[in-house]
Amino acid sequence: MLFSDCCENNIEIKKDNIKVGASVPTARLAAMASDEGYDLAFLRTIPGTVGGAVKMNAGCYGRYVSDCLESVEVLGRNGVITEFKN
């Protein structure tokens, strides 16, 4: 994993999924996802980053991050990447 994988510019949107770095602002993700047909509009009103939103299961208007989260990859202190499924 490269450090650039965690940076704000790291958003990869495909037809069946979205990969995004933890430091991406939630509003930016919502806007880009909307352009590709995904409905993550509830994230536009949540200040902060995707990483924070995932950690606290942020939500509003009856929708939560866990409603649209498939999995999370976490880089541990030991340098090992662990995947957590929803």
N, CA, C and O atoms as a CHARMM CRD file, in Angstrom:
* protein
*
  344
    1    1 MET  N      0.84700  -1.18600   0.00000 PROA 1      0.00000
    2    1 MET  CA     0.00000   0.00000   0.00000 PROA 1      0.00000
    3    1 MET  C      0.87900   1.23000   0.00000 PROA 1      0.00000
    4    1 MET  O      1.82300   1.33000   0.78400 PROA 1      0.00000
    5    2 LEU  N      0.57700   2.14400  -0.85900 PROA 2      0.00000
    6    2 LEU  CA     1.31500   3.39400  -0.92400 PROA 2      0.00000
    7    2 LEU  C      0.61600   4.44600  -0.09500 PROA 2      0.00000
    8    2 LEU  O     -0.60100   4.40100   0.08500 PROA 2      0.00000
    9    3 PHE  N      1.39200   5.40300   0.41500 PROA 3      0.00000
   10    3 PHE  CA     0.78700   6.49200   1.17100 PROA 3      0.00000
   11    3 PHE  C     -0.24600   7.22500   0.32600 PROA 3      0.00000
   12    3 PHE  O     -1.24700   7.70600   0.85500 PROA 3      0.00000
   13    4 SER  N     -0.01800   7.31500  -0.96600 PROA 4      0.00000
   14    4 SER  CA    -0.95300   8.00600  -1.85100 PROA 4      0.00000
   15    4 SER  C     -2.32300   7.33300  -1.86500 PROA 4      0.00000
   16    4 SER  O     -3.31400   7.96300  -2.23200 PROA 4      0.00000
   17    5 ASP  N     -2.39000   6.05800  -1.46900 PROA 5      0.00000
   18    5 ASP  CA    -3.66900   5.36300  -1.41400 PROA 5      0.00000
   19    5 ASP  C     -4.57400   5.93200  -0.32600 PROA 5      0.00000
   20    5 ASP  O     -5.78700   5.72700  -0.35700 PROA 5      0.00000
   21    6 CYS  N     -4.00100   6.63500   0.62100 PROA 6      0.00000
   22    6 CYS  CA    -4.77500   7.19100   1.72800 PROA 6      0.00000
   23    6 CYS  C     -5.09600   8.66500   1.51900 PROA 6      0.00000
   24    6 CYS  O     -5.77900   9.26300   2.35000 PROA 6      0.00000
   25    7 CYS  N     -4.63500   9.24500   0.46500 PROA 7      0.00000
   26    7 CYS  CA    -4.76600  10.68100   0.27600 PROA 7      0.00000
   27    7 CYS  C     -6.14200  11.08900  -0.22500 PROA 7      0.00000
   28    7 CYS  O     -6.92300  10.25700  -0.68600 PROA 7      0.00000
   29    8 GLU  N     -6.42200  12.36700  -0.12800 PROA 8      0.00000
   30    8 GLU  CA    -7.72500  12.93200  -0.45300 PROA 8      0.00000
   31    8 GLU  C     -8.15600  12.67500  -1.88800 PROA 8      0.00000
   32    8 GLU  O     -9.35300  12.59500  -2.16100 PROA 8      0.00000
   33    9 ASN  N     -7.22000  12.54400  -2.80100 PROA 9      0.00000
   34    9 ASN  CA    -7.57000  12.34700  -4.20200 PROA 9      0.00000
   35    9 ASN  C     -7.94000  10.91100  -4.52800 PROA 9      0.00000
   36    9 ASN  O     -8.27200  10.60800  -5.67400 PROA 9      0.00000
   37   10 ASN  N     -7.89100  10.03000  -3.55800 PROA 10     0.00000
   38   10 ASN  CA    -8.10500   8.61100  -3.81600 PROA 10     0.00000
   39   10 ASN  C     -9.58000   8.23400  -3.76600 PROA 10     0.00000
   40   10 ASN  O    -10.08600   7.80100  -2.73000 PROA 10     0.00000
   41   11 ILE  N    -10.26600   8.40200  -4.89700 PROA 11     0.00000
   42   11 ILE  CA   -11.64100   7.92700  -5.04700 PROA 11     0.00000
   43   11 ILE  C    -11.69600   7.14600  -6.35200 PROA 11     0.00000
   44   11 ILE  O    -11.38100   7.67000  -7.42000 PROA 11     0.00000
   45   12 GLU  N    -12.09600   5.90200  -6.24800 PROA 12     0.00000
   46   12 GLU  CA   -12.22600   5.04500  -7.42900 PROA 12     0.00000
   47   12 GLU  C    -13.67600   4.57600  -7.49800 PROA 12     0.00000
   48   12 GLU  O    -14.12100   3.79100  -6.66000 PROA 12     0.00000
   49   13 ILE  N    -14.40000   5.05200  -8.48400 PROA 13     0.00000
   50   13 ILE  CA   -15.81200   4.70800  -8.62100 PROA 13     0.00000
   51   13 ILE  C    -15.98300   3.80600  -9.83900 PROA 13     0.00000
   52   13 ILE  O    -15.63700   4.17200 -10.96200 PROA 13     0.00000
   53   14 LYS  N    -16.52700   2.61900  -9.58500 PROA 14     0.00000
   54   14 LYS  CA   -16.81300   1.66400 -10.64700 PROA 14     0.00000
   55   14 LYS  C    -18.31300   1.40300 -10.67800 PROA 14     0.00000
   56   14 LYS  O    -19.06400   1.90700  -9.84300 PROA 14     0.00000
   57   15 LYS  N    -18.73000   0.61500 -11.64500 PROA 15     0.00000
   58   15 LYS  CA   -20.15100   0.34100 -11.81100 PROA 15     0.00000
   59   15 LYS  C    -20.75900  -0.34500 -10.58700 PROA 15     0.00000
   60   15 LYS  O    -21.90100  -0.06100 -10.22500 PROA 15     0.00000
   61   16 ASP  N    -20.00400  -1.24800  -9.94600 PROA 16     0.00000
   62   16 ASP  CA   -20.56800  -2.01800  -8.84600 PROA 16     0.00000
   63   16 ASP  C    -20.00400  -1.68400  -7.46600 PROA 16     0.00000
   64   16 ASP  O    -20.43100  -2.27200  -6.47200 PROA 16     0.00000
   65   17 ASN  N    -19.04600  -0.74700  -7.38500 PROA 17     0.00000
   66   17 ASN  CA   -18.53000  -0.37800  -6.06300 PROA 17     0.00000
   67   17 ASN  C    -17.74800   0.93700  -6.09800 PROA 17     0.00000
   68   17 ASN  O    -17.42400   1.46800  -7.16000 PROA 17     0.00000
   69   18 ILE  N    -17.46300   1.43000  -4.91700 PROA 18     0.00000
   70   18 ILE  CA   -16.66800   2.64900  -4.74500 PROA 18     0.00000
   71   18 ILE  C    -15.55500   2.32000  -3.77300 PROA 18     0.00000
   72   18 ILE  O    -15.80900   1.74300  -2.71500 PROA 18     0.00000
   73   19 LYS  N    -14.31900   2.67800  -4.11400 PROA 19     0.00000
   74   19 LYS  CA   -13.18400   2.57400  -3.20000 PROA 19     0.00000
   75   19 LYS  C    -12.74900   3.99200  -2.89400 PROA 19     0.00000
   76   19 LYS  O    -12.57500   4.80200  -3.80400 PROA 19     0.00000
   77   20 VAL  N    -12.57300   4.29600  -1.62400 PROA 20     0.00000
   78   20 VAL  CA   -12.25400   5.66600  -1.24300 PROA 20     0.00000
   79   20 VAL  C    -11.29800   5.66500  -0.04700 PROA 20     0.00000
   80   20 VAL  O    -11.40700   4.82800   0.85000 PROA 20     0.00000
   81   21 GLY  N    -10.36600   6.60900  -0.05100 PROA 21     0.00000
   82   21 GLY  CA    -9.43100   6.77000   1.05700 PROA 21     0.00000
   83   21 GLY  C    -10.09700   7.41100   2.25700 PROA 21     0.00000
   84   21 GLY  O    -11.08900   8.12600   2.11700 PROA 21     0.00000
   85   22 ALA  N     -9.55500   7.15600   3.43000 PROA 22     0.00000
   86   22 ALA  CA   -10.14200   7.63900   4.67700 PROA 22     0.00000
   87   22 ALA  C    -10.14400   9.16000   4.80000 PROA 22     0.00000
   88   22 ALA  O    -10.99800   9.71200   5.49500 PROA 22     0.00000
   89   23 SER  N     -9.21900   9.84800   4.15100 PROA 23     0.00000
   90   23 SER  CA    -9.12400  11.29800   4.31800 PROA 23     0.00000
   91   23 SER  C     -9.98300  12.09100   3.33600 PROA 23     0.00000
   92   23 SER  O     -9.95600  13.32200   3.35100 PROA 23     0.00000
   93   24 VAL  N    -10.73600  11.41100   2.49100 PROA 24     0.00000
   94   24 VAL  CA   -11.60400  12.10000   1.52900 PROA 24     0.00000
   95   24 VAL  C    -12.77300  12.74400   2.28100 PROA 24     0.00000
   96   24 VAL  O    -13.42800  12.07800   3.08400 PROA 24     0.00000
   97   25 PRO  N    -13.04000  14.01700   2.03400 PROA 25     0.00000
   98   25 PRO  CA   -14.19600  14.66700   2.67300 PROA 25     0.00000
   99   25 PRO  C    -15.50700  13.99200   2.25500 PROA 25     0.00000
  100   25 PRO  O    -15.68300  13.63100   1.09100 PROA 25     0.00000
  101   26 THR  N    -16.41500  13.82800   3.20400 PROA 26     0.00000
  102   26 THR  CA   -17.67900  13.14800   2.92800 PROA 26     0.00000
  103   26 THR  C    -18.48200  13.86400   1.84300 PROA 26     0.00000
  104   26 THR  O    -19.09600  13.21600   0.99500 PROA 26     0.00000
  105   27 ALA  N    -18.48000  15.18500   1.86800 PROA 27     0.00000
  106   27 ALA  CA   -19.23500  15.95100   0.86200 PROA 27     0.00000
  107   27 ALA  C    -18.66500  15.72000  -0.53700 PROA 27     0.00000
  108   27 ALA  O    -19.41700  15.64200  -1.50900 PROA 27     0.00000
  109   28 ARG  N    -17.35700  15.61100  -0.64000 PROA 28     0.00000
  110   28 ARG  CA   -16.72000  15.36200  -1.93900 PROA 28     0.00000
  111   28 ARG  C    -17.09300  13.98500  -2.47300 PROA 28     0.00000
  112   28 ARG  O    -17.40100  13.83200  -3.65500 PROA 28     0.00000
  113   29 LEU  N    -17.06400  12.98900  -1.60300 PROA 29     0.00000
  114   29 LEU  CA   -17.47000  11.64300  -2.01000 PROA 29     0.00000
  115   29 LEU  C    -18.92000  11.64100  -2.47300 PROA 29     0.00000
  116   29 LEU  O    -19.23600  11.05400  -3.50700 PROA 29     0.00000
  117   30 ALA  N    -19.80200  12.28700  -1.72600 PROA 30     0.00000
  118   30 ALA  CA   -21.21900  12.31800  -2.08200 PROA 30     0.00000
  119   30 ALA  C    -21.42300  12.95000  -3.45200 PROA 30     0.00000
  120   30 ALA  O    -22.21400  12.45300  -4.25500 PROA 30     0.00000
  121   31 ALA  N    -20.72300  14.02900  -3.72000 PROA 31     0.00000
  122   31 ALA  CA   -20.86500  14.71900  -5.00900 PROA 31     0.00000
  123   31 ALA  C    -20.36100  13.85600  -6.15900 PROA 31     0.00000
  124   31 ALA  O    -21.03200  13.73600  -7.18500 PROA 31     0.00000
  125   32 MET  N    -19.18700  13.25500  -5.99600 PROA 32     0.00000
  126   32 MET  CA   -18.62100  12.42100  -7.06400 PROA 32     0.00000
  127   32 MET  C    -19.46800  11.16600  -7.28200 PROA 32     0.00000
  128   32 MET  O    -19.67400  10.74300  -8.41900 PROA 32     0.00000
  129   33 ALA  N    -19.95700  10.57500  -6.19400 PROA 33     0.00000
  130   33 ALA  CA   -20.78600   9.37400  -6.30700 PROA 33     0.00000
  131   33 ALA  C    -22.08900   9.69600  -7.02800 PROA 33     0.00000
  132   33 ALA  O    -22.57300   8.89900  -7.83300 PROA 33     0.00000
  133   34 SER  N    -22.65100  10.85400  -6.74100 PROA 34     0.00000
  134   34 SER  CA   -23.88500  11.27500  -7.38600 PROA 34     0.00000
  135   34 SER  C    -23.70900  11.40100  -8.89800 PROA 34     0.00000
  136   34 SER  O    -24.59100  11.03100  -9.67300 PROA 34     0.00000
  137   35 ASP  N    -22.55700  11.92900  -9.30300 PROA 35     0.00000
  138   35 ASP  CA   -22.25400  12.05700 -10.73200 PROA 35     0.00000
  139   35 ASP  C    -22.23800  10.71100 -11.43500 PROA 35     0.00000
  140   35 ASP  O    -22.45700  10.63200 -12.64400 PROA 35     0.00000
  141   36 GLU  N    -21.97700   9.63900 -10.67000 PROA 36     0.00000
  142   36 GLU  CA   -21.90500   8.29000 -11.23900 PROA 36     0.00000
  143   36 GLU  C    -23.16600   7.46900 -10.97100 PROA 36     0.00000
  144   36 GLU  O    -23.20700   6.27800 -11.27900 PROA 36     0.00000
  145   37 GLY  N    -24.19300   8.10200 -10.39900 PROA 37     0.00000
  146   37 GLY  CA   -25.46000   7.41000 -10.20100 PROA 37     0.00000
  147   37 GLY  C    -25.67500   6.79600  -8.83400 PROA 37     0.00000
  148   37 GLY  O    -26.69800   6.14700  -8.61400 PROA 37     0.00000
  149   38 TYR  N    -24.75400   6.97600  -7.91300 PROA 38     0.00000
  150   38 TYR  CA   -24.91500   6.46200  -6.54800 PROA 38     0.00000
  151   38 TYR  C    -25.63300   7.50500  -5.69500 PROA 38     0.00000
  152   38 TYR  O    -25.42100   8.70400  -5.87900 PROA 38     0.00000
  153   39 ASP  N    -26.47200   7.06700  -4.77300 PROA 39     0.00000
  154   39 ASP  CA   -27.18600   7.98200  -3.89400 PROA 39     0.00000
  155   39 ASP  C    -26.55400   7.98400  -2.50600 PROA 39     0.00000
  156   39 ASP  O    -26.94100   7.20500  -1.63500 PROA 39     0.00000
  157   40 LEU  N    -25.58800   8.85700  -2.31400 PROA 40     0.00000
  158   40 LEU  CA   -24.96800   9.05700  -1.00900 PROA 40     0.00000
  159   40 LEU  C    -25.20400  10.49300  -0.54000 PROA 40     0.00000
  160   40 LEU  O    -24.37800  11.06800   0.17000 PROA 40     0.00000
  161   41 ALA  N    -26.33600  11.06100  -0.94500 PROA 41     0.00000
  162   41 ALA  CA   -26.64400  12.46000  -0.65700 PROA 41     0.00000
  163   41 ALA  C    -26.63000  12.76100   0.84000 PROA 41     0.00000
  164   41 ALA  O    -26.29800  13.87700   1.23700 PROA 41     0.00000
  165   42 PHE  N    -26.98300  11.79200   1.67000 PROA 42     0.00000
  166   42 PHE  CA   -26.99200  12.03600   3.10900 PROA 42     0.00000
  167   42 PHE  C    -25.61700  12.42200   3.63900 PROA 42     0.00000
  168   42 PHE  O    -25.51800  13.07800   4.67700 PROA 42     0.00000
  169   43 LEU  N    -24.55300  12.02400   2.94100 PROA 43     0.00000
  170   43 LEU  CA   -23.19700  12.35700   3.37200 PROA 43     0.00000
  171   43 LEU  C    -22.85000  13.82600   3.14600 PROA 43     0.00000
  172   43 LEU  O    -21.93200  14.34200   3.78300 PROA 43     0.00000
  173   44 ARG  N    -23.55600  14.50300   2.26200 PROA 44     0.00000
  174   44 ARG  CA   -23.25100  15.90900   1.95200 PROA 44     0.00000
  175   44 ARG  C    -23.36400  16.80200   3.17600 PROA 44     0.00000
  176   44 ARG  O    -22.64300  17.79300   3.29100 PROA 44     0.00000
  177   45 THR  N    -24.26100  16.46200   4.09000 PROA 45     0.00000
  178   45 THR  CA   -24.49000  17.32100   5.25100 PROA 45     0.00000
  179   45 THR  C    -23.65800  16.92100   6.46000 PROA 45     0.00000
  180   45 THR  O    -23.74000  17.56000   7.50900 PROA 45     0.00000
  181   46 ILE  N    -22.86600  15.87800   6.32200 PROA 46     0.00000
  182   46 ILE  CA   -22.04200  15.41500   7.44100 PROA 46     0.00000
  183   46 ILE  C    -20.63300  15.96000   7.26600 PROA 46     0.00000
  184   46 ILE  O    -19.93600  15.57400   6.32800 PROA 46     0.00000
  185   47 PRO  N    -20.20000  16.85700   8.15800 PROA 47     0.00000
  186   47 PRO  CA   -18.85600  17.40500   8.02500 PROA 47     0.00000
  187   47 PRO  C    -17.80400  16.35500   8.39100 PROA 47     0.00000
  188   47 PRO  O    -18.04900  15.48400   9.22400 PROA 47     0.00000
  189   48 GLY  N    -16.65300  16.44700   7.77100 PROA 48     0.00000
  190   48 GLY  CA   -15.56600  15.54000   8.11400 PROA 48     0.00000
  191   48 GLY  C    -15.15000  14.66100   6.95300 PROA 48     0.00000
  192   48 GLY  O    -15.41800  14.96100   5.79000 PROA 48     0.00000
  193   49 THR  N    -14.49000  13.57200   7.29700 PROA 49     0.00000
  194   49 THR  CA   -13.91900  12.68200   6.29300 PROA 49     0.00000
  195   49 THR  C    -14.61200  11.32000   6.31300 PROA 49     0.00000
  196   49 THR  O    -15.34700  10.98200   7.24000 PROA 49     0.00000
  197   50 VAL  N    -14.35300  10.56600   5.26900 PROA 50     0.00000
  198   50 VAL  CA   -14.93400   9.23000   5.15100 PROA 50     0.00000
  199   50 VAL  C    -14.47100   8.34300   6.31000 PROA 50     0.00000
  200   50 VAL  O    -15.27000   7.58900   6.86700 PROA 50     0.00000
  201   51 GLY  N    -13.20100   8.42700   6.67400 PROA 51     0.00000
  202   51 GLY  CA   -12.68900   7.60800   7.77800 PROA 51     0.00000
  203   51 GLY  C    -13.43500   7.86000   9.07400 PROA 51     0.00000
  204   51 GLY  O    -13.79200   6.91900   9.78300 PROA 51     0.00000
  205   52 GLY  N    -13.67000   9.11800   9.38500 PROA 52     0.00000
  206   52 GLY  CA   -14.42100   9.46400  10.59200 PROA 52     0.00000
  207   52 GLY  C    -15.86700   9.01100  10.50100 PROA 52     0.00000
  208   52 GLY  O    -16.43600   8.53300  11.48200 PROA 52     0.00000
  209   53 ALA  N    -16.45900   9.16100   9.32800 PROA 53     0.00000
  210   53 ALA  CA   -17.85000   8.75500   9.13600 PROA 53     0.00000
  211   53 ALA  C    -18.00700   7.24700   9.30600 PROA 53     0.00000
  212   53 ALA  O    -18.99800   6.78100   9.86800 PROA 53     0.00000
  213   54 VAL  N    -17.03100   6.49000   8.82200 PROA 54     0.00000
  214   54 VAL  CA   -17.07700   5.03100   8.97400 PROA 54     0.00000
  215   54 VAL  C    -16.90000   4.66000  10.43700 PROA 54     0.00000
  216   54 VAL  O    -17.63400   3.81900  10.95700 PROA 54     0.00000
  217   55 LYS  N    -15.93700   5.27400  11.10400 PROA 55     0.00000
  218   55 LYS  CA   -15.65300   4.93400  12.50500 PROA 55     0.00000
  219   55 LYS  C    -16.86300   5.15000  13.40500 PROA 55     0.00000
  220   55 LYS  O    -17.13200   4.34200  14.29400 PROA 55     0.00000
  221   56 MET  N    -17.59500   6.24400  13.17100 PROA 56     0.00000
  222   56 MET  CA   -18.73100   6.53900  14.06100 PROA 56     0.00000
  223   56 MET  C    -20.07800   6.15800  13.45100 PROA 56     0.00000
  224   56 MET  O    -21.12500   6.45200  14.02700 PROA 56     0.00000
  225   57 ASN  N    -20.05400   5.50600  12.28800 PROA 57     0.00000
  226   57 ASN  CA   -21.27700   5.13800  11.57500 PROA 57     0.00000
  227   57 ASN  C    -22.18300   6.36000  11.42600 PROA 57     0.00000
  228   57 ASN  O    -23.34400   6.35100  11.83300 PROA 57     0.00000
  229   58 ALA  N    -21.62600   7.39400  10.84000 PROA 58     0.00000
  230   58 ALA  CA   -22.34300   8.65800  10.67700 PROA 58     0.00000
  231   58 ALA  C    -23.60700   8.46700   9.86000 PROA 58     0.00000
  232   58 ALA  O    -23.67800   7.60400   8.98500 PROA 58     0.00000
  233   59 GLY  N    -24.59200   9.28000  10.15900 PROA 59     0.00000
  234   59 GLY  CA   -25.82000   9.20700   9.40900 PROA 59     0.00000
  235   59 GLY  C    -26.72700  10.38500   9.66000 PROA 59     0.00000
  236   59 GLY  O    -26.55200  11.13300  10.62200 PROA 59     0.00000
  237   60 CYS  N    -27.69700  10.54000   8.78300 PROA 60     0.00000
  238   60 CYS  CA   -28.75600  11.53300   8.93000 PROA 60     0.00000
  239   60 CYS  C    -29.85600  11.20300   7.93400 PROA 60     0.00000
  240   60 CYS  O    -29.65600  10.42200   7.00400 PROA 60     0.00000
  241   61 TYR  N    -31.01400  11.80400   8.13900 PROA 61     0.00000
  242   61 TYR  CA   -32.17100  11.57300   7.27200 PROA 61     0.00000
  243   61 TYR  C    -32.51300  10.08400   7.15000 PROA 61     0.00000
  244   61 TYR  O    -32.98900   9.62800   6.11100 PROA 61     0.00000
  245   62 GLY  N    -32.26200   9.34100   8.22400 PROA 62     0.00000
  246   62 GLY  CA   -32.62800   7.92700   8.23200 PROA 62     0.00000
  247   62 GLY  C    -31.67000   6.98300   7.53500 PROA 62     0.00000
  248   62 GLY  O    -31.95900   5.79300   7.41000 PROA 62     0.00000
  249   63 ARG  N    -30.53500   7.48900   7.07800 PROA 63     0.00000
  250   63 ARG  CA   -29.52600   6.62900   6.42900 PROA 63     0.00000
  251   63 ARG  C    -28.22300   6.72100   7.19800 PROA 63     0.00000
  252   63 ARG  O    -27.88900   7.76900   7.75100 PROA 63     0.00000
  253   64 TYR  N    -27.48800   5.61800   7.22900 PROA 64     0.00000
  254   64 TYR  CA   -26.22000   5.53500   7.93500 PROA 64     0.00000
  255   64 TYR  C    -25.15400   4.94500   7.01600 PROA 64     0.00000
  256   64 TYR  O    -25.46900   4.27500   6.03300 PROA 64     0.00000
  257   65 VAL  N    -23.91000   5.19900   7.34100 PROA 65     0.00000
  258   65 VAL  CA   -22.80600   4.67800   6.55100 PROA 65     0.00000
  259   65 VAL  C    -22.90800   3.15600   6.44700 PROA 65     0.00000
  260   65 VAL  O    -22.65900   2.59200   5.38200 PROA 65     0.00000
  261   66 SER  N    -23.26300   2.50400   7.52100 PROA 66     0.00000
  262   66 SER  CA   -23.33700   1.03600   7.49900 PROA 66     0.00000
  263   66 SER  C    -24.37300   0.50700   6.50400 PROA 66     0.00000
  264   66 SER  O    -24.30100  -0.65200   6.09600 PROA 66     0.00000
  265   67 ASP  N    -25.33400   1.34800   6.11200 PROA 67     0.00000
  266   67 ASP  CA   -26.33900   0.93100   5.13200 PROA 67     0.00000
  267   67 ASP  C    -25.73700   0.70800   3.74700 PROA 67     0.00000
  268   67 ASP  O    -26.28200  -0.05200   2.94700 PROA 67     0.00000
  269   68 CYS  N    -24.62100   1.36300   3.46500 PROA 68     0.00000
  270   68 CYS  CA   -24.03600   1.26600   2.12100 PROA 68     0.00000
  271   68 CYS  C    -22.57600   0.81200   2.15600 PROA 68     0.00000
  272   68 CYS  O    -21.87600   0.89200   1.14600 PROA 68     0.00000
  273   69 LEU  N    -22.12400   0.34300   3.29600 PROA 69     0.00000
  274   69 LEU  CA   -20.73300  -0.08800   3.45500 PROA 69     0.00000
  275   69 LEU  C    -20.62000  -1.59100   3.26400 PROA 69     0.00000
  276   69 LEU  O    -21.34400  -2.36600   3.89000 PROA 69     0.00000
  277   70 GLU  N    -19.70400  -1.99400   2.39200 PROA 70     0.00000
  278   70 GLU  CA   -19.47900  -3.41800   2.15500 PROA 70     0.00000
  279   70 GLU  C    -18.31700  -3.94000   3.00000 PROA 70     0.00000
  280   70 GLU  O    -18.43300  -4.97400   3.65800 PROA 70     0.00000
  281   71 SER  N    -17.18700  -3.21000   2.97600 PROA 71     0.00000
  282   71 SER  CA   -16.03100  -3.62200   3.76100 PROA 71     0.00000
  283   71 SER  C    -15.08700  -2.43300   3.95500 PROA 71     0.00000
  284   71 SER  O    -15.18700  -1.41600   3.26900 PROA 71     0.00000
  285   72 VAL  N    -14.17200  -2.59500   4.91100 PROA 72     0.00000
  286   72 VAL  CA   -13.17000  -1.57500   5.22100 PROA 72     0.00000
  287   72 VAL  C    -11.82300  -2.26600   5.34200 PROA 72     0.00000
  288   72 VAL  O    -11.71200  -3.31400   5.97800 PROA 72     0.00000
  289   73 GLU  N    -10.80100  -1.68100   4.73400 PROA 73     0.00000
  290   73 GLU  CA    -9.43300  -2.17500   4.91800 PROA 73     0.00000
  291   73 GLU  C     -8.71400  -1.22400   5.86000 PROA 73     0.00000
  292   73 GLU  O     -8.71700  -0.01000   5.65800 PROA 73     0.00000
  293   74 VAL  N     -8.09800  -1.79100   6.89300 PROA 74     0.00000
  294   74 VAL  CA    -7.42700  -0.99900   7.91900 PROA 74     0.00000
  295   74 VAL  C     -5.95400  -1.36500   7.95400 PROA 74     0.00000
  296   74 VAL  O     -5.59400  -2.54200   7.99000 PROA 74     0.00000
  297   75 LEU  N     -5.11100  -0.34800   7.94400 PROA 75     0.00000
  298   75 LEU  CA    -3.67300  -0.55100   8.07900 PROA 75     0.00000
  299   75 LEU  C     -3.32600  -0.48700   9.55300 PROA 75     0.00000
  300   75 LEU  O     -3.43400   0.56800  10.17800 PROA 75     0.00000
  301   76 GLY  N     -2.90700  -1.62100  10.11100 PROA 76     0.00000
  302   76 GLY  CA    -2.58800  -1.69800  11.53100 PROA 76     0.00000
  303   76 GLY  C     -1.22400  -1.11900  11.85200 PROA 76     0.00000
  304   76 GLY  O     -0.42900  -0.84000  10.95400 PROA 76     0.00000
  305   77 ARG  N     -0.96200  -0.94300  13.12000 PROA 77     0.00000
  306   77 ARG  CA     0.32600  -0.39900  13.57700 PROA 77     0.00000
  307   77 ARG  C      1.49700  -1.28400  13.18500 PROA 77     0.00000
  308   77 ARG  O      2.62600  -0.81100  13.05300 PROA 77     0.00000
  309   78 ASN  N      1.22500  -2.56800  12.99900 PROA 78     0.00000
  310   78 ASN  CA     2.27000  -3.51000  12.61300 PROA 78     0.00000
  311   78 ASN  C      2.50200  -3.54300  11.10900 PROA 78     0.00000
  312   78 ASN  O      3.34200  -4.30200  10.62500 PROA 78     0.00000
  313   79 GLY  N      1.74800  -2.70900  10.35500 PROA 79     0.00000
  314   79 GLY  CA     1.91000  -2.63700   8.92200 PROA 79     0.00000
  315   79 GLY  C      1.08400  -3.64900   8.14600 PROA 79     0.00000
  316   79 GLY  O      1.20600  -3.74300   6.92500 PROA 79     0.00000
  317   80 VAL  N      0.25700  -4.39900   8.83400 PROA 80     0.00000
  318   80 VAL  CA    -0.58100  -5.41000   8.19500 PROA 80     0.00000
  319   80 VAL  C     -1.95400  -4.81800   7.87200 PROA 80     0.00000
  320   80 VAL  O     -2.56100  -4.14600   8.70600 PROA 80     0.00000
  321   81 ILE  N     -2.43400  -5.07400   6.65600 PROA 81     0.00000
  322   81 ILE  CA    -3.74700  -4.61700   6.24100 PROA 81     0.00000
  323   81 ILE  C     -4.75700  -5.70000   6.55200 PROA 81     0.00000
  324   81 ILE  O     -4.59400  -6.85400   6.15500 PROA 81     0.00000
  325   82 THR  N     -5.82200  -5.31200   7.28000 PROA 82     0.00000
  326   82 THR  CA    -6.88800  -6.23200   7.64800 PROA 82     0.00000
  327   82 THR  C     -8.19000  -5.73200   7.04600 PROA 82     0.00000
  328   82 THR  O     -8.49800  -4.54200   7.11100 PROA 82     0.00000
  329   83 GLU  N     -8.95300  -6.64800   6.45900 PROA 83     0.00000
  330   83 GLU  CA   -10.24900  -6.27100   5.89900 PROA 83     0.00000
  331   83 GLU  C    -11.35900  -6.66700   6.86500 PROA 83     0.00000
  332   83 GLU  O    -11.39400  -7.79200   7.36500 PROA 83     0.00000
  333   84 PHE  N    -12.26500  -5.72600   7.12000 PROA 84     0.00000
  334   84 PHE  CA   -13.42500  -5.96800   7.95800 PROA 84     0.00000
  335   84 PHE  C    -14.65800  -5.85700   7.06600 PROA 84     0.00000
  336   84 PHE  O    -14.86900  -4.84600   6.39700 PROA 84     0.00000
  337   85 LYS  N    -15.45600  -6.90400   7.07000 PROA 85     0.00000
  338   85 LYS  CA   -16.70500  -6.90500   6.29800 PROA 85     0.00000
  339   85 LYS  C    -17.80800  -6.28900   7.15300 PROA 85     0.00000
  340   85 LYS  O    -17.76900  -6.35400   8.38200 PROA 85     0.00000
  341   86 ASN  N    -18.79100  -5.69200   6.48500 PROA 86     0.00000
  342   86 ASN  CA   -19.92300  -5.09800   7.20400 PROA 86     0.00000
  343   86 ASN  C    -20.77600  -6.20800   7.78600 PROA 86     0.00000
  344   86 ASN  O    -21.78600  -5.93500   8.43500 PROA 86     0.00000
